[in-house]
């Protein structure tokens, strides 16, 4: 039988593989396109899902079943919580903090 992963005690943190400066440059470019109304909502959604997938190194199924916790948004923190089903199994939390550049910051 499969083990019960919902009740796992230890929550793993995601490992970053991208240099944050490269990612921020790309986000800045996409934010400018959005501000100039050159991105429609479908393209913006594709960019957002791609950035989440690349940045958090999660598989798309894990992103789709992710839960967004915005209780601490006033303190500048949003948590994306999901569950990995492939090994290593268990819950994964990814914390997004406010960025210095206000044009690309999802937390306002």
WOTAKA-V479293 format. One record per pair of residues at least 12 apart in sequence whose C-alpha atoms are under 10 Angstrom apart, sorted by the first residue. I is the first residue (numbers start at 1). J is the second residue. Records with the same first field share a line. If there is no record, write none. Layout:
# WOTAKA-V479293
I->J ; J
This chain:
# WOTAKA-V479293
3->89 ; 90
4->89 ; 90
5->83 ; 84 ; 85 ; 89 ; 90 ; 91
6->83 ; 89 ; 90 ; 91
7->90 ; 91
8->89 ; 90 ; 91
9->90 ; 91
10->90 ; 91 ; 92
11->81 ; 82 ; 83 ; 89 ; 90 ; 91 ; 92 ; 93
12->83 ; 84 ; 88 ; 89 ; 90 ; 91 ; 92 ; 93 ; 94
13->56 ; 91 ; 92 ; 93 ; 94 ; 95
14->55 ; 56 ; 57 ; 58 ; 92 ; 93 ; 94 ; 95
15->55 ; 56 ; 57 ; 94
16->54 ; 55 ; 56 ; 57
17->54 ; 55 ; 56 ; 57
18->54 ; 55 ; 56 ; 57
19->55
20->55
23->51 ; 54 ; 55
24->99 ; 101 ; 104
25->104
26->47 ; 51
27->47 ; 48 ; 51 ; 103 ; 104 ; 105
28->101 ; 103 ; 104 ; 105
29->104
30->43 ; 44 ; 47 ; 48 ; 104
31->44 ; 103 ; 104 ; 105
32->103 ; 104
35->103
49->63 ; 64
52->80
55->94
56->80 ; 93 ; 94 ; 95
58->82 ; 83 ; 84 ; 92
59->84 ; 86
61->82 ; 83 ; 84 ; 85
62->81 ; 82 ; 83 ; 84 ; 85 ; 92
63->80 ; 81 ; 82 ; 83 ; 84
64->82
65->81 ; 82 ; 83 ; 84
66->79 ; 80 ; 81 ; 82 ; 83 ; 84 ; 92 ; 93
67->79 ; 80 ; 81 ; 82 ; 83 ; 93
68->80 ; 81 ; 82 ; 93 ; 94
69->81 ; 93 ; 95
70->107
73->96 ; 97 ; 98 ; 106 ; 107 ; 108
74->107 ; 108
75->97 ; 98 ; 107 ; 108
76->96 ; 97 ; 98 ; 99 ; 105 ; 106 ; 107 ; 108
77->95 ; 96 ; 97 ; 98 ; 106 ; 107 ; 108
78->94 ; 95 ; 96 ; 97 ; 98 ; 106 ; 107
79->93 ; 94 ; 95 ; 96 ; 97
80->92 ; 93 ; 94 ; 95 ; 96
81->93 ; 94 ; 95
82->94
